[in-house]
Amino acid sequence: MNIKRSTASVAGICGALFALAACETTPPAAPLTLSAAACTPPPVDRCVRGEDCGALVIEQGPAVNPETGRNYYLDYSCDLREGEPVTVVLNLHGGGSFGNWQRHYFPIADYVDEYNLVVATPNAPPQRWAEVDDEHLQGIVTNLIDEIGAENIDAFWLAGHSQGGMTSRRIVCTPFFEDKVDGLLSLSGGRISRAQISPNFYRPSRGETGPRPPREYPPEVLPQCEFSHIYTTGELEIVELPDTSSWADQLGCDARVREEDIVDTLGGYVFDSQAQANPNPVWGLMPGPGTAEVFNYPDCDDGRVVADVIRLDKGHTEGLEPEVTQALIELMLSASGGKIAASEG
């Protein structure tokens, strides 16, 4: 996969054809300006890789939802033009976290220019998502659709870490989202076709101890709407990755295929600083380089994607490395889209 932005230079083409009088110039489209927040090169409130982010991660963001008055982050390229196709991502933090920590845990904001992305990263005031926040999330998405134009949204993805991933699964088939969401990226937020959590998944920094007794899980009920699903997790978080997927079966995918590993020489941006005094590798250590295994279920119906990405020797809270982040984005963009255009057009 190598899905990059590409733009044709109308001025260059017209210059070449000018002598033949065969080219009519048209005014360039106006820059895309979203009312919630101006574009900023580079994105605002970004940490420096390899340095402690400190209090920066609790910032709330400059964008404002006019319906709820709540702040959030809105990252998009200043080179975007009105009418240009984009992929919209709603990026949800985990329990006990903040939107700006999430922007660095899954640093998709680093790639908005390269892939024509519009990324909204909101905050849950009690640091945990609940149904009371649904109106806020729906308002953010509605404003983006209205201002970008439904016909210009190639795809819409939910992404969420930990409890944000669980929240994404809770809302994905609700009446507002089911005809809009093309894919769900779970960032250590649960796999559709469950992967069992490690018994050593606990936080000594909060007085938790382990190992924990085996969990009794009720039978899994698969979602009642269809969408692409990418699951990524730290290897240490789970007992093992299942080698089958009932979700892939439901979407008509072929048997899983092992793809080329992703190798990162750089670490991510963030980690759980409170956990490092008494660290548990399953919960997460300091960020660092790493390797990730990729398992794909190819040839799903209607161009959908089902894949697992396992970050070796990683736990729950080390921020994602740059190469694995980019690979996840390219997996997302390789899936079919168009739900918003079809439902809103």
N, C-alpha and C positions, 0 to 999 in steps of 0.2 A: 504494500500500500504506500502510495505517495501522493496524498490528496492535498494539493497546494492551491493557493489563490492564483488566478490568472486574469489579467485584464488586457484588452487589446487597445493599442494606441490609435485612436481615431485620427488624431492630428497627423501621426506618421503615415497612415494609409492615405489620407487625403493629400498630404504633401507629395507622395509618390505619384498620385494620379492627377495632380493639379494640371499638368501639361496637357492631359487628355480631356480636361474639363468634364471628368466623369464622376466627380465626387462632390456631394453637397454636405457641408459641415452642419452639424447640429450642436446647439449649446450643451455643454456637459451637464449631467444631472447635479442637482444641489446636494451638498453634504447631508448625510443623515444626522439629524439632531433630535435626540430624545429628551423630552421635557423634564424627566425626572432628574437627569444629571447630564452635564456636558461630558463629551469624550475628553480623555486626558492622556497625552503621551509623555512619559509612560504612565501606567495606571497609578492612581493615588494610593497612599498608605501601604507601600510595598516594603517588605523586609529585605535585608541583604542576605543572600545565601551564605551560610556559614557563620552568621552573627546572630546573637540572641535578639529576637524580635521585641522582647520586653512588653511594655504596656500597649504597644501598637496593635496587638492582636485583638484588643477589646474595643477598638474604634467601631462606630456604628455605620459609617459610610455617608457620603454626601447626597445620595439619591433619596427622594421623599415620595412615598405613596400618598397621593392627594386624598384618597378615600379614608385612610387610617391615620395619616400623619406620622407613620413610622419610617425610620431611615433604613436604608440598605445600600449595598454596593451594586453599581451597574457599570460593567466593563465592556467596551466596544471600541472598534478602530475609528480613529479620526479620518481614515481614508474611505470609509464606507460612504456610498452615495445612495440617494433615494432610489428605490426600485431595484437595488442590488440584492440578490438572494443571500440569506443568512441562515445560520443555525442558532436557535435560542436554547439556552441551558438555564434551568433553575437549580441552584447549587445550595444544598441544605446542610448546615452544620449538625454535629452530634450533640447528645445530651451533655450539659455542663460546659458547652463551648460557645463560640461567638462566630459571627459571619466572617470577620477578617482572619480569624484562625483558619477557618475553612478555606478561604481564598488562598492560603498558603499551604494547607494540607493537600488540597487538590489544586495546584497552581495553574488552572486553565486560563486565568487572566493573562499569563505570559504569552498566550498563543492566539489572542483575539485578532491580531493583524494578519497572521499567516493563514487563518482558516475561516475568516468572515464569521466570527462568533459574537453573539450578544449574550453576556452572562450576568444574571441577576443573583446576588448572594445576600439573602435577608438574615435577620436576627430574630430569635425567639426571646422575648424579654426575660422569662424565667429560666432561660438556657435549656429549654426542652420544648419540643413541638407538641401541640395539642390541637384539637378540633377548633378551638377558639382562634387559632392562627390561620385557618383555611381561607377566611375572607381576605386577609392580607395577601396571601399567596395568590389567590385568584385575581385580586386587583392588580398586582404587579404584572401578571401574564396578560390580563385584559388590556392594560395600558400599552404594553409592548405590541400586541397584535394591532391595536388601533393605530399606533404611530408608525410601525414598520410596514403594515399592510399584510393581511393574511396571505395574499398571493406571493409575497416575497419571503415567506418563511419556509425554507426547504424542509426543516425538521425541528422538532421540539423535544428536548430530553429533560428528564428529572435525574439529578445526581444527588447523592446524599451519603454522608459518613455516619456510621453507627446508627444512632436513633434517627438521624436524618434520612438514612436509607430505609429504615422501617417506616418512617412517615411517608416517604415516596411510594412505598408499596401500598400503604393504607389509602393514599389519595388517588393512585394511578387509574383506578377504574370507577371513581366517583363520577357523578353526572357531569361536573364541570370539566374534568381532565380526560375522560375516557376517549373522547373524539378529538383530542388535541395531542396527547403524548405519543410520540413515535418510539421512544426508548427509555429504559430505566438503567442507570449506572449505579450499582450498589458498591460503595466504597467501605468495605467491612461492615455493611449494614444488612447482611442476610442474603442468602442465595435462594432464588426460586428453584425448588427441588433441593431441599435443605442440605447444608453442610454442618455437621455437628461441631459445636463450640468446644474448645479445649477445656478440660476440668481445671486447668491452671489459669483460666481467664479471670483474674481478680486484681485489685489495686491495693497493694500494701500501704500506700500513702493515705488511704482512707480507712485504714484499720481492717481491711478485708484479708482473709486468709484462705488458704487452699491446701491441697487440691479439693475441689468441690465434688460432692456426690454426682453421679450421672444424672443428667436432666431427663425428665419424662416429657416427651414432646407429643402433643396431640397429632393426629393424622393431618398432613398438610393439605390445604385446599388451594388449588391453583387459581390464579386470577381469572376473572370472567371476561376480560377484554384482552386483545392481543397487542403486543409491542415487543420490540427487541429488548434483550436483557444481557448486560455485561456485568459480571461479578468479579471484583478484585478484593483480595484479602492478604494479610500477612500469613505466611505459612504456619507460624507458631500459634495463631489464633484458633485454628481448627484441628480436629483430630485427624482428618484426611479429606481430600477432595474427592467426592464421588466421581466415578468414571462414566456415569450416565446422567441424563437430565430429562426428567419428565416434561419440563417446559420445552426443551428442544424437541421432544417427541410430539408434543401438542402442536408445535409450529411446523412440523413436517421436516425437520432438519435431518441430515445424515449423521452417522456415527461420528464421534469426536475425533479430531485430528490434532496432533501435537505440532505447533508451529515453532518457528525459530525463537530461541530465548531472547529476552531483552536485557542488555547489559548496560548498567549505569556506572559511570566513573565519579559522579557527583551525588551527594545526598540531597534530601529534601530540605525545606525551609524550617519546619517546626517539629515540636515534640511536646510531650507532657512534662513540663519542668518540675511540677510538684512530685512526680513519681520517681525522679532520679536519685533522691536521697536513699530510697529503699527500693531499688528497681526490680521489676518483674519483666523478663524478656517477652512474655506473652502479651502483657499490656503495652510494652513499647520502651525502647531504649533511645539513645541519641540517633539523629538521622545520619545516614552515611551511604556510600555506594552500595550497589546491590545487583542481583540478577532476578529476573522474573520469568516464570514459565507461562506459556500461552497455550490454551486449549480452545479450539474453535469447533463448533458444530456447523458444518457448511451446508449450503444449498437449502436454507430454510424457505418456507413458502413466502411469496410476496416480497422477497428481498430482505427479509428480516435477519438479524444477527443474534446469535446466542454464543457467548464466549466466557471463559474463566481465565483470569490472570492472577497467578499466585506469586507473591513477592517472597522469595526465599529468605529464611532467617530473619524475617521482620515480624513485629507485633502489631498492635492495634493503632498506635498513635504516632509512629514515625511518618513525617510528611512524605508524599510521593516524590520520587526522583524525576528528573526532567525527561529522560527517554521513555520511561513507563507512562508518564503523563501524556506525552505526545502519541504514544502507541494507542492509548485508550481513546484519545480524541479521534484518531484515524479509524479505529474500529467503529466508533459512533457514526462518523461521516460515511462509512462504507455501507451502512444500513439504509433501507428505504425510509422515506419520510412522506411528508405531504398531508398529514391528517388535518392540520390547521387550514391549509389552503382548500382542502376538500370540504371541510365542515363550515368554514366561515365565508367562503367565496360565493 
